Amino acid sequence: MCIIIIKQKGLKVSTATLKKSAKINPHGLGIIWLDTYKVEYKESSEYSHLVTDRPYIAHFRYATVGAIGRSNMHPFVCGKKTDELLMMNGTIAVLDKITRETQL
C-alpha cells in the first residue's frame, strides 16, 4: 500500500519516517509543493527533498498494478484540467481507459 504524507508549513516529518516510507514504497515519489502548487516526481530514494520547512503532500508509490515508471506515479492529472490533481491509495480499473479517451 502506498503512503501519502501531508506536511504543514513549519512542522517536520522525521527523516526516519521518510526513509522507511521510501524503503517500503520504492517505486516513485510524487510531491505537490503547497506554497507554489508545483508538482515534482522523484525516485523514492530521493526522499531528502522532503526534509524542509515547506508545506507539501507527498506520495510514495508501491506498485501493485501497472508498470513502474513516471506514467503511473501520483499525483495524476484529472482529465484536461492540469491544475486538478489526484493522489490516492488503491486502483481505479478504468483510469487507463479514461486517460486514453481524454487524449483523443
Buried (B, 14 or more C-beta within 10 A) or exposed (E): EBBBBEBEEEEEBEEEBBBBBBEEBBBBBBBBBBEEEEBEBBEBEBBEBBEEEBBBBBBBBBBEEBEEEEEBBBBBBEEEEEEEBEBEEEEEEEBEEEEEEEEE
